[in-house]
Amino acid sequence: MHDGEPVCPLCAMPHARRVAGAPPRTYYRCPRCALIFVSPASLPSAAEERAVYDLHQNSPHDAGYRRFLSRLCDPLLERLPPAAQGLDFGCGPGPTLSVMLEEAGHRMALYDPFYAPFPEVWQREFDVITATEVVEHLHAPGDALAEVIARLRVGGWLGIMTQRSDLVQDLAAWRYMRDPTHVCFFAERSFHYLAERHGLSVSFPRNDVVLMQRLRS
């Protein structure tokens, strides 16, 4: 905290300002990277998070879920080298994007703090790392994404799916904010900050898809 104001969990900028959002939580917007984040007092516990995630019923056998994930999978497949080595970060209880990429000939590892807590993945490097509907759950997105990006080889791709706050006209009516496990909300400027900070390119092939390529070590 700085003078009673929370520090941005993405870029560590103080002086975030309160913004209107879905009650009952308090939200702040960073003046530098435009991240919207909940008050630290509103962060759910690990047990509260797990109780929500255990209700998810995602499966590689669900055609509708596959269509949803194809929004990220298709543009990634256009860019990946053959037999890329990848990591599905935050894969959840029913990993599916990893299955889709493996069906296309790539080799995928899994990591999730609740369902695939395999610390050995952080000793490896990858050609592609995916995070589908993950970044909005991160309590410390700056630290977590720095660790993820550090595992990317130069030339490797980070593929993210998340809804962007700058595309929403009425935040108070935005259902995405009402999920108690969603605690930070990225804008286009948030991803440009990440790109500049870590030496990445950034593009937005879909409203909810971000592709970032590591340009330097």
N, C-alpha and C positions, 0 to 999 in steps of 0.2 A: 504494500500500500504506500501511496505517496500523498501526504496532506489529506488523508481521508479518501483518496480516489484510488481505485484499483489500477494496477499496472497491466497493460495489454499482455495476454499470455502468448501472443504470437511474436510481437516485435519488441516487447518490454518497454514500450512508450508509456510514460505516466500521463496524467491529466485526461483520461478517458471521460466522456460525458454520458450522462444517463440518456436513454432513448425510450420512447414508448414501445411496449411490446405486449405479448400475451401475459396476462396476470396468472399467478401471483408473483412471478419472479421479477427481479430487477435486472435490467440490461444496460450495458455500456457500449459505446462505439469508440474505437481507437481513432484519434485524429490523423495518425500517420498511415496505417495500413487498412483502415476501414473495417477491421474485424468487429463484429458485434459479439459480445460474450456476456454470460450471466454473471451476476455477483458471485464471488467466491463462496459466500454463505449458502448459495443455492445449488452448489455442486452435489450431485447424488453420491451416495456411498457405493462402494464396489458391490455390496449385497443388493442394493436397490437397482443398480445397473443390471446385474445378472438376472434378477427376477423379471425384468422387461425382456432381455435378450432370449431368455428361455422360452418365451412365448412365440418367437419367430419360427416360421415353418418353411423357410427357404429350402429349395431342393433342386438339384440338377435335372430332376424328372419333371419339373414344372415348366411347361412351355412358355407361359406368360412371363415367368421370372427370367427365363433365358432371353426373351425378346427385350425385356427391360435392360438386361446386362449387355445386350448386343450394341447398345448406344455407345458403350466404351470399348467393347471387344472388337467391333468392326474397324474403327479407326486405328486401334493398336495393331491389329493384324496387318494393316497396310504398311506399317512402319517397322515391324520387328524383323530381325534377321532370322534365318532358319534355325530351328532347334534352340531358341533363346532360353536362357535360364531365368526363371522368374520367381517372385514371391507375392503371394496374396496376403497382404497386410490387413489384419482385422477381418479374417475370413468368416467369422461367425460360426454358428452351429451347423450350417448346411452349406459348405463351400461349393460354389457353382461356377463362378468365373474361372477359377483355376481349372475346373474340368473342361470348360469350353476351350481354353487355351491349350490344354494338353491334347484335346481332340484335333487341334490344328498343328500338332507336332512339337509343342514347346514343353519344357520341363518345369514344373511348378512346385515350390515349397509353400508351406502354410505357416502363418503366425497369427495368433489371437491370444490376448492375455487371459481369456476365460476358457476357450475351447481348444486352442492349439498353442500352449505356452512353451514353445521350443526355443530356448535361448541360443542354441547353436546357430540359428539362422543369422544372428548378428555378427558371426565370424566370417560370413561369406559375402561375395559381391554378386550382383545380379544385372541382367540386361533389361529387365522390366520389373517394376513393382506396382501392384495395383492396390487401390484403396477405395472400395465402392461403399458409399454411405457410411463412411468411417470418420472423416475429419471433423464432422460436426459433433462427434462424441468425445473428442480429445480434451482433457482438462488442461494439458500443457502443450498446445499444438506446436509452439515454436521448438521446444526440445524434442518432441516426438518426431516431427517432420525433418528436423536436422539429422536425427539418427537414421531415419529412412533414407534420406538423400545420400548420406555418407556410404550407404551400402550399394548405391548405383555405380556401375562402371561408367567411365566417360563415354558418352554416346548413348547411354541407357535411357529408358523412358520411365517416367512416373505417370501413371494414369489414375485420375481421381474422378469419382462421381459424387456430387453433392449439389444441393440447391443453393443458388446464390442470392444473397440478401438484396443486392443492388437491382435485381429484376422484380422485386416485390414492391407494389405500391402501398399496401396497407399491412404493415408488420403485425399489428394487433389481430388481424384476421388470418394470418399465415399459420396454417396447421403445423408446418414444420417446427415452429417455435414451441408448440404445445407438447411435444414429446419430452418427458422429463429427463431423458438421457441426451438430448441435443443441447449442447451447452456453448457452442461457438458457431458463428455463421459467417461464412467467407463472402467477400465481394470480389469483383474482378481485380480491384486494387490490392487486395490481400495476396492474390496469387502473383501479381507483378512484384510485390515486395519480396516474396519468397524467391522468385526467379532472380532478382537483382542480388539478393543476399547470398545465394548459393550457386550462382553461375549456371542458370538454367535458361532455356528458351521456354516460352509459354504460348499456348494457343487454346482456343475454345471451340472445338468442332460442334458441340451441342450446348444448349443453355446450361445443362447440368453436368457437362463433361469438361475436364481440363487435362491437357497433355503437356507434360513438361519434360524436356530433354536435357540431360546433364552435358554441359559444354566444356567444363574444365574440372580438374581435381581440386 
